[in-house]
Amino acid sequence: MKAVKVISVLAGLAVLFLGLVFLIGGRPLIGVVMLAVGVFLEVFGMKTPKTRDVVIRRELELTGNVNLESMKCSQCGGTLSSENVSVRAGAVFVACPYCHSEYQIEEEPKW
């Protein structure tokens, strides 16, 4: 897209120059039309694209009794904190900082 803008600016300059030449040369209608086209190309080439802020928010709602302070690694028994829990692909994963094992937390059914 950037190349199109550079080409537009360069073409706009050329058309502006030709419009001035036609105005000086005694062809005012063609000169004014070319000046208008040149100004349009310059404005199109110089405008900045609009940006949008996108906020991605993920919420995790666990049912039942979940207490992060009492979570222990199922491999080595090390204590886990909230920094070790992450959400990937809609599932809750735990990474143990001691034994470097990763596993998915599966919620037991309520019934």
N, C-alpha and C positions, 0 to 999 in steps of 0.2 A: 504494500500500500504506500510505502514511503517513496518508492520510485515513481509512482503515479503523481504524487504531490510535487516532486522535483520537476518532472516533465511538464506538469501543469504550470508551474511558476515560470519555467523557461519559455514555454509556448506563449504564456501571457505577456512576457516581456517583448517577445518578437511581434506579437499582434499589436501591442501598444505602440511599438515603434512604427509599424506599418500604418497604423491608424493616424499617427502624427504626420507621416509622409503624405498620406492621402489628403489630410486636412490642408497641409501647406501647398500641395500640388493642385488644389482647386476642386477636389471631389469631397465636399463636406458630408454628404449622406453616407458614403462608403467609410469615410474617416470616423464619423461618429459611431457607426455600427461596429467597426473594428475596435474602437476604444472601449465600447461597452463590453464586447466579448473579451478583450484583454483584461479589463477590470474584473470580470467574472472569473476568469481563469486564475488571476492573482489571488482573489479572495478564497477561491476553492483550494488553492495550493497552500495558503497560509493558515487556514483555520485548523484549530487543534481538535482532535477527536474527543468526544464526550466519554467520560469514564463513569462507571457505576460501582458503588461499593456493594459487595455481596457478603452477607454474613451467614455463615454456616453454623448452625447450632444443633448440638446433639444432646439429648437428655436421656438419662438412664433412670428408669423407675424400677426398683427391685421390690418385690413383695416378700413378706416374711421378715424374719429377724436377720439383719445383716449388720455386723459390727466389724468395721475395718481394723480397729485396734487389736482385736483378738484373732485376726486371720494369721494362719501359719502355713508355710509351704508344705505341700503334700509330699514332696520328695525328701527335703532335708530337715523340715521342722523349723526353719528360720522365720522370724517375725516379719510380716509384710505390712507396708503402710500404703497410704492412698497414692503415693507416687508410683507404686509398682502395678497399679491397676490401669488398664487402658481399654478403649472401645475400638474395635476394628471390625469392619464388615457387619456391624450390628450385633456383635457378640462381645462379651466381657472376657478379657484375657488378663492373666497375672504373670509377671516376669519376676522371678526370684533373684535378688541381687547377690545372694550368697552362692547358690549352686548353678545359677544361670539357666534354670529350666523355665520353660514357658508352657502354660496350659490354660485351657478355657474353663471358666466357672460355669457350671451348669446348675440351674435352679431346680430344686426339688419340687415336684408337684404339690399343690396346696391340698389335695384331697388325700 
